[in-house]
Amino acid sequence: MDLECLLNPAVEREVFEEISEQEIFEAVQEAACGEDQGDEEQTEVFEAPPTRLEALQAAAVLSRFTASLNSPAARKLEDILAGFTSQITSVPSSIM
């Protein structure tokens, strides 16, 4: 096997022979234009974060739910929610 066969295998030569330079150029141009214009279909919708009241309401719902469970995981979640609730209520709203 010579160096030419190693650097340019027959399989790759066949693929490149099937694709013209013009097709490669057009594909690169289309990709570049797509990046510049951005995908109009994939616009991100900004969703505002939950308010402090909504977060506290969610914590209260979870606390009521875990109260009916009898498991160590439920007790841990209750402790975490209690800490979260006290932290959120003690922080002035101007900081958040």
Wavefront OBJ file of the C-alpha trace (Angstrom):
o trace
v 0.000 0.000 0.000
v 1.493 3.310 -1.021
v 1.152 6.733 0.572
v -1.369 7.929 -2.022
v -3.782 5.100 -1.115
v -3.459 5.902 2.582
v -4.064 9.615 2.157
v -6.800 9.327 -0.461
v -8.691 6.036 -0.108
v -10.746 4.970 -3.106
v -13.984 5.226 -1.117
v -13.375 8.881 -0.322
v -12.409 9.671 -3.909
v -15.700 8.210 -5.099
v -17.678 10.332 -2.650
v -15.853 13.496 -3.636
v -16.246 12.744 -7.325
v -20.024 12.547 -6.864
v -20.180 15.966 -5.177
v -19.155 18.963 -7.238
v -17.334 21.962 -5.863
v -20.381 24.057 -6.709
v -22.597 21.845 -4.523
v -20.138 22.132 -1.645
v -20.004 25.915 -2.075
v -23.800 26.193 -2.109
v -24.120 24.036 1.006
v -21.609 26.207 2.868
v -23.382 29.383 1.735
v -26.763 28.065 2.877
v -25.336 27.134 6.259
v -23.730 30.562 6.640
v -26.955 32.349 5.699
v -28.906 30.212 8.147
v -26.581 31.206 10.989
v -26.809 34.902 10.133
v -30.580 34.983 9.903
v -31.269 32.637 12.782
v -33.995 30.081 12.814
v -37.289 31.910 12.780
v -39.117 28.721 13.672
v -37.115 28.199 16.849
v -37.828 31.459 18.618
v -37.539 31.120 22.362
v -40.470 32.260 24.398
v -39.410 34.073 27.537
v -41.171 32.702 30.555
v -40.977 34.835 33.669
v -39.844 32.990 36.794
v -42.500 32.222 39.398
v -43.242 34.966 41.879
v -42.406 34.611 45.542
v -46.078 34.016 46.315
v -46.318 31.262 43.687
v -43.197 29.573 45.082
v -44.602 29.693 48.612
v -47.935 28.311 47.415
v -46.157 25.438 45.663
v -44.158 24.705 48.816
v -47.390 24.668 50.845
v -49.007 22.214 48.417
v -45.985 19.914 48.611
v -45.953 20.154 52.404
v -49.616 19.131 52.582
v -48.930 16.235 50.213
v -45.910 14.934 52.121
v -47.801 15.142 55.427
v -49.925 12.210 54.271
v -46.898 10.081 53.396
v -45.066 7.886 55.847
v -41.521 7.734 54.546
v -38.089 9.141 55.377
v -37.994 10.888 52.005
v -41.222 12.720 52.821
v -39.777 13.887 56.156
v -36.623 15.133 54.412
v -38.688 17.016 51.856
v -40.773 18.570 54.637
v -37.577 19.779 56.338
v -36.240 21.211 53.087
v -39.534 22.941 52.321
v -39.686 24.403 55.835
v -36.180 25.800 55.430
v -37.011 27.144 51.983
v -40.184 28.797 53.247
v -38.447 30.462 56.180
v -35.598 31.645 53.962
v -37.931 33.079 51.330
v -40.113 34.868 53.867
v -37.123 36.349 55.709
v -35.435 37.825 52.612
v -36.618 41.343 51.778
v -38.510 41.473 48.491
v -36.227 44.236 47.175
v -33.331 41.751 47.015
v -35.284 39.295 44.865
l 1 2 3 4 5 6 7 8 9 10 11 12 13 14 15 16 17 18 19 20 21 22 23 24 25 26 27 28 29 30 31 32 33 34 35 36 37 38 39 40 41 42 43 44 45 46 47 48 49 50 51 52 53 54 55 56 57 58 59 60 61 62 63 64 65 66 67 68 69 70 71 72 73 74 75 76 77 78 79 80 81 82 83 84 85 86 87 88 89 90 91 92 93 94 95 96
